Amino acid sequence: MAARCLLYYITDRTQFPGEEQRRRQALVAKIDEAAGAGVDYIQLREKDLSARELETLAREAVRIVSEERRQADRQGQTATRLLINSRTDVALAAGADGVHLRSDDISPREVRRITGLVPESTRDRFLVGVSCHSPRDVGRAESEGTDFAVFAPVFEKKDAPGTKAQGLSALHEACAAKIPVLALGGVTLENAAQCVEAGAAGVAGIRLFQENKIEEVVRALRAI
């Protein structure tokens, strides 16, 4: 039996309409929707917020994910894990499940050193994901103790048409690594199966989740 397709929702509140407070409310509602639908990972990626603002938002997201986790545990289902973009300190302070590192961020080894200073219960469950833009990046991430890699952009993105797509061949090469590799960048319900066929353990996206009903997205992608 093939492993199920892993799903990774990456947030961006600036894509929601309205003023800031309304956007944050829409984002929190979307996080709740994603966790309730059984998305595997959520990355809180609100890069423009101050550390204090990000931590406040992260604590709210942690609360939501934790509530859904208790329900998932009772039903014997896999629970959603919440990661914070780049900020290991915020992730630890808010009680998130991990951190997602940029390709030019500190190394996963450095994150492991930092988490070595926190209680064992937190350290053992703390995830580290890394953004990668070449098969070589994925290999390096694997050697540094990353839990999973996000390979991007696989396809041309409609909001960045000038960005060179890596393509399915490069994705296939990257998926030779022994860690899960998730496909990102221009991934849609129509082309997600091609990513899985190329070897991806799953797919990641912003618009894929924010512009659709997540329950329907999950149902469609779990059927791959």
C-alpha positions in Angstrom: 0.0 0.0 0.0 1.4 3.4 -1.0 2.1 6.0 1.7 -0.4 8.7 1.8 0.4 12.1 0.3 1.7 14.5 3.0 0.1 17.9 2.9 1.8 21.2 4.0 -0.2 24.4 4.3 2.0 27.5 4.3 0.3 30.7 5.5 0.2 34.2 4.1 -2.4 36.5 5.6 -1.6 39.2 3.1 -3.5 37.3 0.5 -6.7 37.8 2.5 -8.8 40.9 1.8 -9.4 43.7 4.3 -7.4 45.5 7.0 -4.9 43.8 9.2 -7.2 42.7 12.0 -9.6 41.1 9.5 -6.7 39.4 7.7 -5.5 37.9 11.0 -8.9 36.6 11.8 -9.2 35.0 8.4 -5.8 33.4 8.8 -6.7 32.0 12.2 -9.9 30.6 10.7 -7.9 29.0 7.9 -5.5 27.4 10.3 -8.5 26.0 12.2 -9.9 24.7 8.9 -6.6 23.1 8.0 -6.1 21.4 11.3 -9.7 20.1 11.3 -9.3 18.7 7.8 -6.2 16.7 8.8 -3.4 18.6 7.0 -0.1 17.1 8.1 1.9 20.3 8.6 1.1 24.0 8.8 3.9 26.6 8.5 3.2 30.0 10.1 5.1 32.1 7.6 4.1 35.7 8.5 7.6 37.1 7.9 6.8 40.8 8.3 5.6 40.5 11.9 7.7 41.5 14.8 8.8 38.7 17.1 6.2 39.7 19.7 3.4 39.8 17.1 4.5 36.5 15.6 4.6 34.8 19.0 1.1 36.1 19.9 -0.2 34.7 16.6 1.8 31.5 17.1 0.3 30.9 20.5 -3.2 31.2 19.0 -2.3 28.8 16.3 -0.8 26.4 18.8 -4.0 26.5 20.8 -6.1 25.6 17.7 -3.8 22.8 16.6 -3.6 21.4 20.1 -7.4 21.2 20.4 -7.6 19.4 17.1 -4.8 17.1 18.1 -6.7 15.9 21.2 -9.6 15.1 19.0 -7.4 13.3 16.5 -5.8 11.3 19.2 -9.2 10.1 20.5 -10.1 9.0 17.0 -6.7 7.4 16.3 -5.9 9.8 13.5 -2.7 11.6 12.6 -2.6 15.1 14.1 -1.5 18.3 12.4 2.0 19.7 13.4 2.6 23.4 13.5 6.0 24.9 12.4 7.1 28.5 12.6 9.0 30.1 9.7 12.7 30.7 10.5 12.2 31.7 14.2 13.4 28.8 16.4 13.1 31.1 19.4 9.4 31.9 18.7 8.6 28.3 18.0 10.0 27.2 21.3 8.4 30.1 23.2 5.0 29.4 21.7 5.1 25.7 22.1 5.0 24.9 18.4 6.0 21.6 16.9 9.0 22.8 15.0 10.7 25.4 12.8 10.9 25.7 9.0 14.3 27.1 7.9 15.0 29.1 4.7 17.6 27.8 2.4 20.0 30.6 3.7 19.0 30.2 7.3 20.9 28.8 10.2 21.7 25.1 9.8 19.5 22.3 11.2 22.5 21.3 13.3 22.4 24.7 15.0 18.7 24.3 15.6 19.4 20.9 17.3 22.0 22.6 19.4 19.5 25.2 20.5 16.8 22.7 21.3 19.3 20.7 23.3 19.0 23.4 25.9 15.2 22.8 26.4 13.4 20.0 28.2 13.7 16.6 26.7 10.0 16.2 26.0 10.2 19.3 23.8 13.5 18.4 22.2 12.4 14.9 21.1 9.3 16.0 19.2 10.7 19.2 17.6 10.6 19.1 13.8 13.0 20.8 11.5 12.0 21.4 7.8 14.2 23.1 5.3 13.5 24.9 2.0 15.6 23.6 -0.8 16.1 24.7 -4.4 18.3 22.0 -5.9 18.9 18.3 -5.4 22.2 19.3 -3.8 20.4 21.4 -1.2 18.2 18.4 -0.3 21.3 16.2 0.1 22.9 18.8 2.4 19.7 19.1 4.4 19.5 15.4 4.9 23.2 15.2 6.1 22.4 18.0 8.6 19.6 16.1 10.3 16.6 17.7 8.7 13.2 15.9 9.2 11.9 16.8 5.8 12.7 19.1 2.8 10.5 21.3 0.7 11.7 21.5 -2.9 10.8 24.6 -4.9 9.7 25.8 -7.3 8.7 22.7 -9.2 6.4 24.6 -11.6 6.2 28.2 -12.7 4.3 30.3 -10.1 1.6 32.6 -11.4 2.7 35.4 -9.0 6.4 35.1 -10.0 6.4 34.2 -13.7 10.1 35.2 -14.0 11.2 32.6 -11.5 12.8 29.6 -13.1 10.9 26.4 -12.4 13.1 23.4 -11.3 10.8 20.9 -13.0 9.8 17.4 -12.4 13.2 15.9 -13.3 15.0 17.9 -10.7 12.3 17.0 -8.2 12.8 13.3 -9.0 16.5 13.6 -8.4 16.0 15.4 -5.1 13.6 12.7 -4.0 16.5 10.2 -4.0 17.3 11.5 -0.5 16.3 9.4 2.5 14.2 12.2 4.0 10.7 13.1 2.8 10.7 15.7 0.1 7.6 17.8 -0.5 6.9 19.6 -3.8 6.2 23.4 -3.7 5.7 26.1 -6.3 2.8 26.2 -8.8 1.3 22.9 -7.4 -2.4 22.5 -8.1 -5.0 19.8 -7.8 -4.3 19.0 -11.5 -0.6 18.5 -11.3 0.0 17.3 -7.8 -0.1 13.6 -8.9 2.8 14.3 -11.2 4.9 15.4 -8.2 4.0 12.2 -6.3 4.8 10.1 -9.4 8.2 11.9 -9.5 8.9 10.6 -5.9 7.6 13.5 -3.7 6.3 12.4 -0.3 3.7 15.2 -0.6 2.9 18.7 -1.7 3.0 22.1 -0.1 1.3 25.4 -1.0 -0.2 28.7 0.0 -2.9 29.4 -2.6 -3.6 25.6 -3.0 -5.1 25.8 0.5 -6.0 29.4 1.0 -8.1 29.7 -2.2 -10.0 26.5 -1.8 -12.0 24.6 0.8 -9.3 22.6 2.6 -11.4 19.6 3.2 -12.0 19.2 -0.5 -8.2 19.7 -1.2 -7.4 17.0 1.4 -9.9 14.6 0.0 -8.6 15.1 -3.6 -4.9 14.8 -2.7 -5.3 11.8 -0.4 -6.8 10.0 -3.3 -3.6 10.2 -5.3 
